[in-house]
Amino acid sequence: MTGRHELRVILAVLLLIDGVVAGARPASAVDPPPSEPPAQAPSGPGQSPGHPHSVTPETVTADTTMADVNGVKITFGQLDRMVREQIPNVTGHGTISPGRLRQRAFELLDQMVTDELILQEAARLQMAADQKQVEAELAKQRSRFSTEEDYRNALAQRQLTEQQFRRRMERAVLIQQVIDREVNEKVTVTDDDLAAYYREHLDKFKIPLQYRLRLLLVSVDPSATPDEWEQAKQRAEAYRSRALGGEDFAALARQYSGDADTKNKGGDTGMVHHGQLGLSDVEHAVEHLHPGQITEPVRTLYGYYIAKVEETRPARQQTYDELNKALFRQELLEARRRERYREWITTLRSRARITMVSPSSATP
C-alpha cells in the first residue's frame, strides 16, 4: 500500500496548483468533466453537497473518503490507484502540469462515481456479469503479451493479482451490460429517421468544390536569401511559360518538381475537396480558374508552386440517394445513444445520495 508520506505528496499535487490553494469558490463546488453532467446532481433525499469533513495532505490516508454514493465510499487509495494507472509518472518528472493533473484526477473521481451508480443499478436490476464475456475479455488481455510470464509481470507492476484483475474485468463487463440494456438496446434508427434527419440538416450534406490539379514546385530553403527566392520565382515563371507554350505540364513536373508527393505522378493530385490540399495559397489561386488554366507562381513555405487545373466539380447539395446509408445509420445511432446515455446518467444522479470532495473544500 502507498506510504503515508507519498499519499500526502500526491494529494498536494492533486489539490494545489504551483503551491497556490485552488479556492475562491463555495465549498460545495465540484469540477465536472467537460460536457458531462455535474458531479453533484440535484439533491436526492438526504443528499448534501461537499464532503463530510475537510481533507488535507496532513490528514489524508488511503481510507480517506473522497466520495460517497448511496452509502458506498470511494477512498483516496482507490482514486490514487486510478490516477497512477491513467497518468504515467505521477510522482516522477512527468510532462503533465500540476493543474492538468488535478483536473484529470477530479474527472476520474467523477467517472468512478458514475461507475458506482451503474453497478448499483445492476444490483437493482438483478444483473450479473456474463462469465463467457469475462473470459473472452481476459483472453483478449492475455493475447497482448507474447508469454504468460510477461502477462503476470504486467499484473505485478500494476500491483494486481489475477483474482483482482478478474474482479475488475467483471465490473467492466457488467457496466457495459447495463449500458447496453438501458441505453443501447433502447435506441433505434429507422429509414424514416434517416430521411427526416437529412431533410432537417441539409447543410451537413453539402459537397464542397472539388478539383484535380497538376503541381510543379520550385523548392526553396526557408532560410534562403531574397535573391534566392527571386531566382526560384523566375524559374517557376519560366516553367509556366513553357507549359503555356504547349509543353506537357506533366512531363515538366516529373523533371523539375520538388513536390515529393506528386512528382512521379506528373504533379497529379487526384480529385480533392477544396481545403483538403494543405496549400491554402495555392487553393486560393485555383479557386476561380477553369480546366486548362495555370496559376501564376504562388509563394509557399516550401517554395514557388505553379498549378494547372485539370478538372473541376462545383460545390453542390448531396442527394439523399447518394448517401452511404449504412454509415449514415451508424453515425446517427451512435449520436442518439450518446444523448440517451447522458440523460440516463443524469437521472441516476438525481435519484442518488452523493457527496463528493470538491477541489475547493479539499485544500489545506
C-alpha positions in Angstrom: 0.0 0.0 0.0 1.2 3.5 -0.7 3.1 5.1 2.1 1.5 8.0 4.1 4.2 10.5 3.1 3.7 9.6 -0.6 0.0 9.9 -0.3 0.4 13.4 1.1 2.7 14.3 -1.8 0.2 13.1 -4.4 -2.7 14.7 -2.7 -0.9 18.0 -2.5 -0.2 17.8 -6.3 -3.9 16.9 -7.0 -5.3 19.7 -4.9 -2.8 22.5 -5.4 -1.5 24.4 -8.5 2.0 25.6 -8.2 1.6 25.9 -4.4 -1.4 28.1 -4.6 -4.6 27.0 -2.9 -7.3 26.4 -5.5 -10.2 28.2 -3.9 -12.3 31.3 -4.1 -15.3 29.2 -4.7 -18.1 27.8 -2.4 -17.2 24.6 -0.6 -19.9 22.8 -2.5 -18.5 23.5 -5.9 -17.3 20.4 -7.9 -15.3 20.4 -11.1 -17.3 18.3 -13.6 -15.5 16.8 -16.6 -16.2 18.8 -19.8 -19.6 18.1 -21.5 -20.7 15.8 -18.7 -23.5 16.3 -16.1 -22.4 18.0 -12.8 -20.7 15.7 -10.3 -23.3 16.6 -7.8 -26.8 16.4 -9.3 -29.9 18.0 -7.8 -30.3 16.6 -4.3 -32.0 13.3 -3.7 -33.4 12.5 -0.3 -30.7 13.3 2.3 -28.1 14.4 -0.2 -25.7 17.0 0.9 -23.0 18.9 -1.1 -19.3 18.9 -0.5 -17.6 16.4 1.8 -18.5 15.5 5.4 -15.1 16.6 6.7 -12.1 18.6 5.5 -9.3 16.7 3.5 -5.8 18.0 3.7 -2.4 16.4 2.8 -1.7 16.3 6.6 -4.8 14.2 7.4 -5.3 12.0 4.3 -4.9 8.2 4.4 -5.6 5.5 1.9 -9.0 5.1 3.6 -10.0 8.8 3.4 -13.4 9.1 1.7 -13.3 11.1 -1.5 -16.9 10.4 -2.5 -20.0 8.6 -1.0 -22.5 7.1 -3.4 -25.7 6.0 -1.6 -23.5 4.9 1.3 -20.8 3.3 -0.8 -17.5 5.0 -0.2 -14.8 5.8 -2.8 -11.5 6.2 -1.0 -8.4 8.2 -1.7 -6.5 4.9 -2.1 -8.8 3.9 -4.9 -8.5 7.3 -6.6 -4.8 7.2 -6.2 -4.5 3.9 -7.9 -6.8 5.1 -10.8 -4.7 8.2 -11.2 -1.4 6.2 -11.3 -2.8 3.8 -13.9 -4.3 6.5 -16.1 -1.5 9.1 -15.9 2.1 7.9 -16.1 4.9 9.4 -13.9 2.5 11.0 -11.4 5.2 11.1 -8.7 8.1 11.5 -11.1 9.1 14.2 -13.5 6.3 13.6 -16.0 5.2 16.1 -18.6 1.7 16.7 -17.2 1.3 20.0 -15.4 0.1 20.1 -11.8 -3.0 22.0 -12.9 -3.9 19.4 -15.6 -3.1 16.5 -13.2 -5.5 18.0 -10.7 -8.2 18.5 -13.3 -7.8 14.9 -14.6 -7.9 13.5 -11.0 -11.3 15.0 -10.4 -12.5 13.9 -13.8 -11.5 10.3 -12.8 -13.2 10.7 -9.4 -16.4 11.8 -11.2 -16.2 8.8 -13.5 -15.7 6.5 -10.5 -18.9 7.9 -9.1 -20.7 7.2 -12.4 -19.4 3.6 -12.5 -20.6 3.0 -8.9 -24.1 4.3 -9.8 -24.3 1.9 -12.8 -23.1 -1.0 -10.6 -25.8 -0.2 -8.1 -28.4 -0.1 -10.9 -27.1 -3.5 -12.0 -27.9 -4.8 -8.5 -31.4 -3.2 -8.6 -32.0 -5.0 -11.9 -30.5 -8.2 -10.5 -27.9 -8.4 -13.3 -24.6 -10.2 -13.1 -21.6 -10.2 -15.4 -21.7 -12.7 -18.3 -18.8 -15.0 -17.4 -18.3 -16.1 -21.0 -17.8 -12.5 -21.9 -15.5 -12.0 -18.9 -13.4 -15.0 -20.1 -13.3 -13.5 -23.6 -12.1 -10.2 -22.3 -9.4 -11.8 -20.1 -8.2 -13.9 -23.1 -8.0 -10.7 -25.1 -5.9 -9.0 -22.5 -3.6 -12.1 -22.3 -3.2 -12.1 -26.1 -1.5 -8.7 -25.9 1.6 -10.4 -24.3 3.9 -12.8 -26.0 4.3 -15.0 -23.0 2.4 -15.9 -19.8 5.3 -14.6 -17.8 5.1 -11.2 -19.5 1.4 -11.1 -18.6 2.0 -11.9 -15.0 4.8 -9.4 -14.8 2.4 -6.7 -16.1 -0.1 -7.6 -13.4 2.6 -7.4 -10.8 3.8 -4.0 -12.0 0.2 -2.7 -11.5 0.1 -4.4 -8.1 -2.8 -6.7 -9.2 -3.4 -10.3 -8.5 -5.2 -12.4 -11.2 -8.2 -12.5 -8.9 -8.3 -8.8 -8.5 -7.9 -8.4 -12.3 -10.8 -10.8 -12.9 -13.0 -8.8 -10.5 -12.1 -5.6 -12.3 -12.9 -7.2 -15.6 -16.3 -8.4 -14.2 -17.1 -4.9 -13.2 -16.3 -3.6 -16.6 -18.3 -6.2 -18.4 -21.3 -5.7 -16.0 -21.2 -1.9 -16.5 -21.3 -2.4 -20.3 -24.1 -4.9 -20.0 -26.2 -2.4 -18.0 -25.4 0.4 -20.6 -26.4 -2.0 -23.4 -29.7 -2.8 -21.7 -30.7 0.6 -20.5 -29.3 2.7 -23.3 -28.0 1.0 -26.5 -30.8 -1.5 -26.9 -33.5 1.1 -26.4 -32.2 3.3 -29.3 -33.2 2.6 -32.9 -32.8 4.4 -36.2 -35.4 3.7 -38.9 -35.3 4.6 -42.6 -37.8 7.4 -41.8 -35.5 8.7 -39.1 -32.6 8.9 -41.7 -34.8 10.7 -44.2 -36.1 13.2 -41.6 -32.6 14.0 -40.3 -31.4 14.6 -43.8 -34.2 17.0 -44.6 -33.7 18.9 -41.3 -29.9 19.1 -41.7 -29.3 19.8 -45.4 -26.3 22.0 -44.6 -24.4 18.9 -43.3 -24.7 17.2 -46.6 -23.1 19.6 -49.0 -20.2 18.5 -51.2 -17.6 21.3 -51.5 -15.8 22.5 -54.6 -13.6 19.7 -56.0 -10.8 19.8 -58.4 -7.9 17.8 -59.9 -4.6 19.7 -60.3 -1.1 19.2 -61.5 1.5 20.8 -59.3 5.1 21.9 -60.0 7.2 23.1 -57.1 10.4 25.0 -57.3 11.8 24.2 -53.9 13.4 27.0 -51.8 15.0 26.6 -48.4 13.0 28.7 -45.8 16.3 30.3 -44.8 17.2 31.3 -48.4 18.2 34.9 -49.2 15.8 37.2 -51.0 17.9 36.8 -54.2 17.5 33.0 -54.0 13.7 33.4 -53.6 13.6 35.7 -56.6 15.6 33.2 -58.7 13.2 30.5 -57.8 10.2 32.6 -58.8 11.8 33.3 -62.2 12.3 29.6 -62.7 8.7 28.9 -61.9 7.6 31.6 -64.3 9.8 30.0 -67.0 8.2 26.6 -66.5 4.8 28.3 -66.6 5.7 29.9 -69.9 6.9 26.6 -71.4 3.6 24.9 -70.4 1.5 27.8 -71.8 3.6 27.4 -75.0 2.5 23.8 -75.4 4.9 21.7 -73.5 3.4 18.9 -71.5 2.9 20.1 -67.9 3.1 16.5 -66.5 6.5 16.0 -68.2 7.7 19.3 -66.7 6.5 18.3 -63.2 8.3 14.9 -63.5 11.5 16.5 -64.5 11.6 19.6 -62.3 9.1 19.5 -59.5 10.3 19.3 -55.8 6.9 18.1 -54.6 7.7 14.5 -53.5 4.0 13.5 -53.2 3.1 14.3 -56.8 6.4 14.5 -58.8 6.3 10.9 -60.0 2.6 11.3 -61.0 3.3 14.2 -63.2 2.1 16.6 -60.5 -1.3 14.9 -60.4 -3.1 15.5 -57.1 -6.2 13.3 -57.9 -9.6 14.7 -57.2 -9.5 16.7 -53.9 -12.1 18.8 -51.9 -11.4 22.4 -51.6 -9.4 22.8 -48.3 -8.0 19.3 -48.5 -4.8 20.0 -50.3 -3.0 21.6 -47.4 -1.7 24.5 -49.5 -4.2 27.3 -48.8 -2.5 29.9 -51.0 -2.4 27.5 -54.0 -6.1 26.6 -53.4 -7.0 30.3 -53.3 -5.2 30.8 -56.6 -7.0 28.0 -58.4 -10.5 28.6 -56.8 -11.8 30.6 -59.8 -9.8 29.0 -62.6 -11.2 26.8 -65.3 -9.7 23.5 -66.7 -6.6 24.1 -68.7 -5.6 27.3 -66.9 -2.3 27.6 -65.0 -1.7 29.8 -61.9 1.0 32.5 -61.6 3.8 31.4 -59.3 2.5 31.1 -55.7 4.9 31.5 -52.8 4.5 29.0 -50.0 6.7 27.7 -47.1 8.2 25.2 -49.5 9.0 27.4 -52.4 7.1 28.6 -55.5 4.2 26.5 -56.9 2.5 26.7 -60.2 -0.7 24.7 -60.6 -2.6 23.6 -63.7 -6.3 22.9 -63.3 -7.2 19.6 -65.0 -10.8 19.2 -63.8 -13.3 21.0 -61.5 -16.6 20.0 -59.9 -18.6 22.8 -58.4 -20.0 22.6 -54.8 -23.4 21.1 -54.6 -26.0 19.5 -52.4 -25.6 15.8 -51.9 -28.8 13.9 -52.6 -30.3 11.5 -50.2 -29.9 8.6 -52.7 -26.2 9.3 -52.8 -25.6 8.8 -49.1 -23.9 5.8 -47.7 -27.0 4.7 -45.7 -25.2 2.1 -43.6 -22.6 4.6 -42.4 -25.2 7.3 -42.0 -27.4 5.0 -39.9 -24.4 4.0 -37.7 -23.4 7.7 -37.1 -26.9 8.7 -36.2 -27.4 5.7 -34.0 -24.2 6.5 -32.0 -25.2 10.1 -31.6 -28.6 9.1 -30.2 -27.0 6.6 -27.9 -24.7 9.3 -26.5 -27.6 11.6 -25.9 -29.7 8.9 -24.2 -26.6 7.9 -22.1 -26.3 11.5 -20.8 -30.0 11.7 -20.0 -29.9 8.3 -18.2 -26.8 9.2 -16.1 -28.4 12.5 -15.2 -31.5 10.6 -14.0 -29.4 8.1 -11.9 -27.6 11.0 -10.3 -30.8 12.9 -9.5 -32.1 9.9 -7.6 -28.9 9.2 -5.7 -27.4 10.5 -2.5 -24.0 11.6 -3.4 -21.4 13.6 -1.5 -18.0 14.4 -3.1 -14.9 16.2 -2.0 -14.6 19.3 -4.1 -11.4 21.0 -5.4 -12.0 24.0 -3.1 -13.0 22.1 0.0 -10.1 19.7 -0.2 -7.3 22.1 0.4 -5.2 22.9 3.4 
